[in-house]
Amino acid sequence: MSAEYWARQRLLILNKASGGIGRTLDVIGTARELARAPVPGFAGLVSVDLFDEVLRGEEPPSASAFTPGETIALRRAAQHSAKEDTDRAAGPAMPVSHTPGSVAARCMATGRSTVELAAEPGQGGEWAFGPGLAADPAHWPPGNPLIDGSLAADGLTGRITVPLRARGALLGVVAFSRTDRPEAFTADDLILAEELTAKAAVAIDNARRYSRERTTALTLQRSLLPQGLPNQEAVEVASRYLPDGTGAEVGGDWFDVIPLSGARGALVVGDVVGHGLHASASMGRLRTAIRTLADVDLPPDELLTHLDDLVLHLASDLRPTDHFQPAGESGATCLYYDPVSRRFTLASAGHPLPQIISADGTRAPVPAQPGPPLGIGGLPFEATELELPEASLLALYTDGLVQSRKRDVDQRIAELQRIVNHSATSLEALCDTVMDAMLPERRTDDAALLLARTHALDPHHIADWDVEPDPAQVPNARKFAVDQVDAWGLNEAAFVTELVVSELVTNAIRYGEPPIRLRLIRDTSLICEVSDASNTAPHLRRARAFGEGGRGLLLVAQLTQGWGTRHATSGKVIWCAQALS
């Protein structure tokens, strides 16, 4: 056979490898593609060893990290044999070591390939893959080939060891071995092995970089999601979040459960259109903003209005030269639930409305319309208020849970309603059931689910009293509070309760407007609320050395777990909460 024939054979192998290596953004998968590509046409056994850092998506170790004479530890990412015609058994990459002085260690240290032959190549290379070159030293790089008779004992006729390098970084080492074929490797074979390795090295490094960015985005996103949901008597909650199943970048779906004053709770689910770090970062900004706005007790519709402005401002702050890309449309559903009145207030911005299943199993649609997506600007958001039967089940979710290329969204929502079983005793198990049933294995979008079962507060855990706007009523208010706390068996909280009631009622009488009302709530904490008809909110201030005022709220802030102001339709509520042991 002519030299032109063998040259065409090499080109065919190289062309096949070009289309078969780098089809996925997976390090192990790309290593296996490299191991399969030259078998059996070029080699009988190929092994790919990579640094552990490369497999984890991290930066490979620098050359300065290697100590002369030190064993180099790698992991066998892929191995393919013509005899078995199968890959090495699937599973974690097994550790391998290359001792100092070994061919693989020298190749990685010098950055040059090495060819080992079991015997001196014959003149003319009649058995060679490329005749006429095997025995011609003019075509071999310096130091090649090495004659090692011990290869024959291992059943090999030759081996080419090539360092795996990309963008100036060492990723590992590849070994091409011939087993049953009698022809020796040639200098042209070395060029082909280096070409295959170079193509695979870039693909492996691309997969490593992608893995690093995806891991970073997932870590960022999961760190921004609640690590543990708060324990509240108002609602029992469970949640799930799953990124898409295609191996693409992570998305911007999120959820949150926020404790509010007055034993209330806020349930929030949102979605930032897009994928990758930009979507995760935008999601983190929105979640932080919602927590801040909810903490000042803004109603859901006002909260979404401020959030809409924030999205517009964030987009306008970006310069055309910025690498940070603006996020796409964002949506959110915000729901406040009050266990005292059993009422919830809901507002939505371009986002699916929650599903409500009553205790008797009745499924009723929420009588509300989603508002415009966040970032449109100039359009109103409407709040809907509804009374819930006790033990109702709420299902809040992102559109990734119900979107499907095969079925209509309305059909998918109806399917979700059938799957959400109110009689389920465990919301955690119900979350798993819903995610397994609704999401295909090859899902194309991330999805978040938040389930909440509502509870009504025991009427015996609520006590209120109308206060006349007369300073002489302050002792009566203190007595009412102390007697009620003693009746609840919370004697250790009586002293602090007496102090804060005295301060808050005195301030309401002195600076507020009637009607004035005192309310005590026994929840996971002891809550004291004083409401009046004035819209003026108090603020902490530094008391002057000989001043008569300025110490009351400071005393409240120091003695309680937290305090704040909640504006109502008419007037305000000053509240504080004490932790209960």
C-alpha positions in Angstrom: 0.0 0.0 0.0 1.2 3.4 -0.9 2.2 6.2 1.5 -0.8 8.2 0.1 -3.1 5.4 1.2 -1.9 5.6 4.8 -2.0 9.3 4.8 -5.7 9.1 3.7 -6.3 6.6 6.6 -4.9 9.1 9.1 -7.0 11.9 7.7 -10.1 9.6 8.0 -9.3 8.9 11.6 -8.7 12.6 12.3 -11.9 13.6 10.5 -13.9 11.1 12.5 -12.4 12.3 15.7 -13.1 15.9 14.9 -16.8 15.1 14.6 -16.9 12.7 17.6 -14.8 14.6 20.2 -16.4 17.5 22.1 -20.0 16.8 21.4 -20.9 17.4 25.0 -19.9 19.9 27.7 -18.9 17.1 30.1 -15.3 16.4 31.1 -15.7 12.6 31.5 -17.8 12.3 28.4 -15.2 14.1 26.3 -12.4 12.0 27.7 -14.4 8.9 26.7 -14.9 10.3 23.2 -11.1 10.7 22.9 -10.6 7.1 24.1 -13.0 5.7 21.6 -12.0 7.7 18.5 -8.8 6.0 17.5 -9.8 2.4 18.4 -9.3 0.1 16.6 -8.1 1.8 13.5 -5.1 3.4 15.1 -4.6 1.9 18.5 -5.9 -1.1 20.5 -6.0 0.5 23.9 -6.4 4.2 24.9 -6.3 5.6 28.4 -7.0 9.2 29.5 -5.7 10.3 32.9 -6.8 13.8 34.2 -6.0 15.8 37.3 -8.7 15.7 40.0 -9.0 19.5 39.7 -10.0 19.2 36.1 -12.7 16.7 36.9 -14.1 19.1 39.5 -14.1 22.0 37.0 -11.3 23.8 38.9 -8.1 25.3 37.5 -5.5 22.6 36.9 -2.4 22.8 39.0 0.4 25.0 37.8 3.9 23.8 36.9 5.3 25.2 40.1 3.0 22.9 42.1 5.1 19.8 41.0 8.0 18.9 43.1 10.9 17.0 41.3 10.9 13.4 42.3 7.3 13.5 43.5 4.6 10.9 42.3 1.9 12.6 40.2 -1.6 11.6 41.2 -4.2 11.6 38.5 -7.6 9.9 37.9 -8.4 7.5 35.1 -11.2 9.4 33.4 -11.6 7.1 30.4 -10.2 3.8 29.0 -11.2 2.0 25.8 -10.0 -1.4 24.5 -10.4 -3.0 21.1 -10.5 -6.4 22.8 -13.5 -5.7 25.0 -14.9 -3.0 22.6 -16.4 -1.3 25.6 -15.5 1.6 27.9 -14.1 1.1 31.4 -17.0 0.4 33.7 -19.0 3.5 34.4 -18.5 5.0 37.8 -16.2 7.4 39.6 -12.8 8.0 38.0 -10.3 5.7 39.7 -7.0 7.1 41.1 -3.8 6.3 39.2 -0.2 7.3 40.1 2.7 8.0 37.8 6.0 7.5 39.6 9.0 9.8 39.2 11.0 8.7 36.2 8.1 7.0 34.4 7.4 7.9 30.8 4.1 9.6 31.7 5.7 11.7 34.4 8.5 12.8 32.1 6.1 13.7 29.4 4.1 15.9 31.8 7.2 17.5 33.2 8.8 18.3 29.8 5.6 18.8 27.8 6.9 16.5 25.0 5.5 13.3 23.7 7.3 9.9 23.9 7.0 6.9 21.6 8.0 3.5 23.0 8.5 0.5 20.7 8.8 -3.2 21.8 11.5 -3.8 19.1 13.6 -1.9 16.6 11.5 -1.0 13.6 12.3 -2.9 10.4 13.9 -1.1 7.5 11.3 0.2 5.0 8.5 -0.1 7.5 6.7 -2.6 5.5 4.4 -3.3 8.4 4.1 0.3 9.4 1.0 2.4 9.4 3.0 4.8 7.3 5.7 2.9 5.3 9.1 4.3 4.9 9.1 6.5 8.0 9.3 4.2 10.9 13.1 3.5 10.6 14.1 7.0 9.4 15.5 8.9 12.4 15.3 12.2 10.4 11.5 12.1 10.9 11.5 11.4 14.6 11.6 14.2 17.2 14.7 14.1 19.4 14.7 11.3 21.9 12.2 9.2 20.0 11.5 6.3 19.7 12.5 4.5 22.9 13.1 0.8 22.6 11.6 -1.1 25.6 11.4 -4.8 25.4 9.3 -5.0 28.5 6.3 -3.8 26.4 6.1 -7.2 24.8 5.6 -8.8 28.2 2.5 -6.6 28.6 1.2 -7.6 25.2 2.0 -4.3 23.6 4.0 -3.6 20.4 4.2 0.1 21.0 2.9 3.0 23.1 2.6 6.8 22.4 2.3 8.9 25.5 1.1 12.5 24.9 0.7 15.3 27.6 -2.8 16.7 27.5 -2.4 20.5 27.3 -4.8 23.3 26.5 -4.3 27.1 26.6 -0.9 26.6 28.3 -2.2 24.5 31.1 -1.5 20.8 31.7 -4.7 18.8 32.1 -3.3 15.2 32.2 -1.8 12.6 29.9 -3.1 10.2 27.2 -1.6 6.8 26.3 -2.2 5.2 22.9 -1.1 1.5 22.9 -1.0 -1.2 20.2 -1.8 -4.7 21.3 -2.4 -7.3 18.7 -1.2 -5.4 15.6 2.4 -6.2 14.6 3.2 -2.9 12.8 5.2 -0.4 14.7 4.3 3.2 15.4 5.8 5.7 13.0 6.7 9.4 13.2 3.5 10.2 11.3 1.6 8.2 13.9 3.1 10.4 16.6 1.8 13.5 14.7 -1.7 12.0 14.5 -1.7 11.1 18.2 -0.7 14.7 19.1 -3.4 16.1 16.8 -6.0 13.9 18.4 -4.9 14.9 21.9 -4.7 18.6 21.0 -8.3 18.6 19.7 -9.5 16.7 22.7 -7.6 18.9 25.2 -9.4 22.1 24.0 -12.8 20.3 24.2 -11.9 19.0 27.7 -10.8 22.4 28.9 -14.0 23.9 27.4 -16.1 21.3 29.4 -14.0 22.1 32.5 -14.7 25.8 32.2 -18.3 25.3 31.6 -18.5 22.9 34.6 -16.9 25.6 36.7 -19.3 28.3 35.6 -22.3 26.0 36.1 -21.1 25.0 39.5 -20.5 28.6 40.4 -24.0 29.6 39.2 -25.6 26.7 41.1 -23.6 27.5 44.2 -24.6 31.2 44.0 -28.2 30.3 43.3 -28.5 27.8 46.1 -26.8 30.2 48.6 -29.4 32.8 47.7 -32.3 30.4 48.2 -33.5 29.7 51.8 -31.3 27.1 53.5 -34.0 26.4 56.0 -37.6 27.6 56.1 -38.7 29.4 59.3 -40.8 27.7 61.8 -44.2 29.4 62.1 -47.6 28.5 63.5 -49.2 30.4 60.6 -48.1 28.0 57.9 -46.5 24.6 57.5 -44.2 24.8 54.5 -42.1 22.6 52.2 -40.2 23.4 49.1 -38.2 22.1 46.2 -36.0 23.6 43.5 -34.5 21.7 40.5 -32.3 23.1 37.8 -33.0 22.0 34.2 -32.1 18.4 33.2 -30.4 19.2 29.9 -27.0 20.1 31.3 -27.6 23.7 30.2 -26.9 26.7 32.4 -28.9 27.2 35.6 -31.9 29.5 35.6 -33.3 32.2 37.9 -36.3 30.5 39.7 -36.5 31.1 43.4 -38.8 31.1 46.4 -38.9 32.5 49.9 -40.8 32.4 53.2 -40.6 35.6 55.2 -41.9 36.0 58.8 -44.0 39.2 59.1 -45.2 41.1 62.2 -48.4 40.0 63.9 -47.7 36.3 63.4 -48.2 36.7 59.7 -46.1 35.1 56.9 -45.2 36.0 53.4 -44.9 33.4 50.7 -43.0 34.4 47.5 -42.2 32.6 44.3 -40.4 34.3 41.4 -38.6 33.7 38.1 -35.9 35.6 36.2 -35.9 34.8 32.5 -32.5 33.6 31.3 -29.8 31.3 32.4 -26.3 31.4 34.0 -24.6 33.6 36.4 -26.5 36.7 35.3 -29.9 35.1 36.0 -28.7 33.9 39.4 -27.3 37.3 40.3 -30.5 39.1 39.2 -32.5 36.6 41.2 -30.4 37.4 44.3 -31.0 41.1 43.9 -34.8 40.6 43.6 -35.0 38.2 46.5 -33.0 40.6 48.7 -35.2 43.5 47.7 -38.4 41.6 48.4 -37.2 40.7 51.9 -36.3 44.3 52.6 -39.6 45.6 51.3 -41.6 42.9 53.1 -39.7 43.7 56.3 -41.1 47.3 56.3 -44.6 45.7 55.9 -45.4 47.1 52.5 -48.6 45.4 51.1 -48.0 42.9 48.2 -49.2 45.3 45.4 -47.0 48.2 46.7 -44.1 45.8 47.1 -44.3 44.7 43.5 -44.6 48.3 42.4 -41.3 49.1 44.1 -39.8 45.9 42.8 -40.8 47.0 39.3 -39.0 50.3 39.7 -36.0 48.5 41.0 -35.8 46.3 37.9 -36.0 49.3 35.7 -33.3 51.1 37.6 -31.0 48.1 37.5 -31.4 47.9 33.7 -30.7 51.6 33.3 -27.5 51.4 35.4 -25.9 49.0 32.9 -23.5 50.5 30.4 -23.3 49.1 26.8 -19.7 48.0 27.5 -20.5 46.1 30.6 -20.0 42.3 30.5 -23.0 41.9 32.8 -26.0 41.2 30.7 -29.4 42.6 31.7 -31.8 39.9 32.8 -34.9 39.1 30.8 -38.4 39.6 32.0 -39.0 38.8 35.6 -42.1 37.6 37.4 -43.1 37.1 41.0 -46.1 36.1 43.1 -46.3 37.6 46.6 -48.8 36.3 49.2 -49.4 37.5 52.8 -51.3 35.2 55.2 -52.7 36.3 58.5 -53.5 33.3 60.9 -55.6 35.6 63.1 -58.2 36.5 60.5 -57.4 33.6 58.2 -57.2 36.0 55.3 -54.5 36.2 52.6 -53.6 39.1 50.4 -52.1 38.3 47.0 -50.5 40.2 44.1 -48.8 38.8 41.0 -46.5 40.2 38.4 -46.5 38.2 35.2 -46.4 34.9 37.1 -48.7 31.9 37.6 -51.3 32.2 40.3 -51.2 29.7 43.2 -53.4 26.7 43.5 -55.7 26.5 46.5 -57.1 23.3 47.9 -59.5 23.6 50.8 -59.6 21.1 53.7 -62.6 19.3 52.1 -60.7 18.9 48.9 -62.4 21.7 47.0 -60.2 23.2 44.3 -61.1 26.8 43.6 -59.3 29.2 41.2 -57.9 32.4 42.8 -60.2 35.2 41.7 -57.3 37.4 40.5 -55.5 38.3 37.3 -51.7 38.4 37.1 -50.2 41.8 36.6 -47.6 42.8 34.1 -44.1 41.3 34.3 -41.5 43.2 36.4 -39.5 45.8 34.4 -42.3 47.1 32.2 -43.0 50.2 34.3 -46.0 52.5 34.5 -48.6 49.7 35.0 -50.5 49.0 38.2 -50.5 45.8 40.3 -53.7 44.8 42.0 -54.0 43.0 45.4 -56.7 40.4 46.0 -57.9 39.5 49.5 -59.5 36.2 50.3 -60.5 34.3 53.4 -59.2 30.8 53.6 -60.7 27.8 55.5 -58.4 26.5 58.1 -55.9 23.8 56.9 -56.1 25.0 53.3 -53.3 23.9 51.0 -51.5 26.4 48.8 -49.2 25.5 45.9 -47.0 28.2 44.6 -44.8 27.4 41.6 -42.8 28.7 38.7 -43.7 28.2 35.1 -41.0 25.6 34.6 -43.2 23.2 36.5 -46.1 23.4 34.1 -44.6 24.3 30.8 -44.4 21.5 28.2 -43.8 21.3 24.5 -46.3 18.5 24.2 -49.2 19.8 26.2 -51.1 23.0 26.8 -50.3 25.0 29.9 -54.0 24.8 31.1 -53.8 21.0 30.8 -50.6 21.0 32.8 -52.1 23.2 35.5 -55.2 20.9 35.7 -52.8 17.9 36.0 -51.0 19.8 38.9 -54.3 20.3 40.6 -55.0 16.5 40.5 -51.6 15.6 41.8 -51.6 18.0 44.8 -53.4 15.8 47.3 -54.7 17.7 50.3 -54.9 14.6 52.5 -51.1 14.0 52.2 -49.8 14.0 55.8 -46.2 15.0 54.7 -45.7 18.1 52.6 -42.1 17.0 52.0 -43.3 13.8 50.5 -46.0 15.6 48.5 -43.3 17.9 47.1 -41.3 14.9 45.8 -44.5 13.4 44.4 -45.4 16.6 42.5 -41.8 17.1 41.1 -41.5 13.5 40.0 -44.9 13.5 38.3 -44.7 16.9 36.6 -41.1 17.1 35.5 -39.7 15.0 32.6 -36.2 13.6 32.9 -35.0 15.8 30.1 -36.6 19.1 31.3 -35.6 22.2 29.6 -36.2 24.7 32.4 -35.6 24.9 36.1 -38.6 24.7 38.4 -39.5 25.8 42.0 -42.3 24.6 44.1 -43.5 25.9 47.5 -46.3 24.1 49.4 -48.0 25.7 52.4 -50.7 24.4 54.7 -52.4 27.2 56.6 -53.3 27.2 60.2 -55.6 29.5 62.2 -54.3 30.9 65.4 -56.2 29.6 68.5 -58.6 32.4 69.6 -57.4 31.8 73.2 -53.9 32.9 72.1 -55.2 36.4 71.1 -56.2 39.1 73.6 -57.1 42.7 72.8 -58.3 45.7 74.8 -59.5 49.1 73.8 -57.5 51.9 75.5 -59.0 55.3 76.3 -56.8 58.2 75.3 -56.1 59.1 78.9 -52.7 58.7 80.7 -54.5 57.4 83.7 -55.3 54.2 81.6 -51.7 53.2 81.3 -51.7 51.3 84.7 -54.8 49.5 83.6 -53.2 48.5 80.3 -50.1 47.2 82.2 -52.4 45.1 84.5 -54.3 43.7 81.6 -51.1 42.6 79.8 -49.5 41.1 83.0 -52.7 39.2 83.9 -53.0 37.8 80.3 -49.4 36.7 80.2 -49.8 35.0 83.6 -52.9 33.3 82.3 -50.8 31.9 79.4 -48.3 30.6 81.8 -45.6 32.9 80.6 -44.6 34.3 84.0 -41.0 34.8 82.9 -42.1 37.3 80.2 -44.3 39.4 82.5 -41.7 41.9 83.6 -40.6 42.8 80.0 -44.2 42.8 78.8 -45.3 45.2 81.5 -42.4 47.6 80.5 -43.0 47.6 76.7 -46.8 47.9 77.1 -46.3 50.9 79.3 -44.0 52.6 76.8 -46.1 51.8 73.7 -49.4 52.7 75.2 -48.0 55.9 76.7 -46.6 56.9 73.3 -49.9 56.2 71.6 -51.8 58.3 74.1 -49.3 61.2 74.0 -48.5 61.3 70.2 -51.2 59.2 68.5 -54.9 59.6 67.8 -57.8 57.5 69.0 -59.0 54.9 68.7 -56.1 53.1 70.5 -56.0 49.4 70.8 -53.7 46.9 72.6 -53.3 43.4 71.3 -51.3 40.5 72.6 -50.6 37.4 70.5 -49.0 34.2 71.7 -47.3 32.6 68.7 -43.8 31.1 68.5 -43.0 34.5 70.2 -45.0 36.8 72.4 -46.2 39.7 70.3 -47.4 43.0 71.7 -49.2 45.5 69.3 -50.5 49.0 70.0 -52.5 50.6 67.2 -53.9 54.1 66.8 -55.3 56.3 64.0 -52.2 58.5 63.5 -50.0 57.8 60.4 -46.9 59.3 62.1 -44.3 56.6 62.7 -41.9 56.8 65.7 -38.2 56.6 65.2 -35.3 55.7 67.5 -33.3 58.7 68.6 -30.5 59.5 70.9 -31.8 60.8 74.2 -30.2 64.0 75.5 -28.4 63.8 78.9 -31.1 65.8 80.7 -33.9 65.2 78.2 -37.2 63.7 79.4 -37.9 61.7 76.2 -36.1 59.5 73.7 -35.6 56.5 76.0 -38.9 54.6 75.6 -38.3 53.0 72.1 -34.7 52.4 72.9 -35.8 50.5 76.0 -38.3 48.5 73.8 -35.6 47.8 71.2 -33.1 46.5 73.8 -35.6 44.3 75.7 -37.3 42.6 72.8 -36.4 40.4 69.8 -37.5 43.1 67.4 -39.9 46.0 66.9 -41.4 48.0 64.0 -44.2 49.9 62.5 -47.0 48.5 60.2 -49.2 51.0 58.4 -52.8 50.0 58.1 -55.6 51.4 55.9 -56.2 54.0 58.6 -53.5 54.6 61.1 -50.5 52.4 62.2 -49.5 49.5 64.4 -46.4 49.6 66.6 -45.4 46.1 67.5 -42.6 44.2 69.3 -41.9 40.5 69.8 -40.3 38.6 72.7 -38.6 35.2 72.1 -40.2 32.4 74.1 -38.0 29.7 75.5 
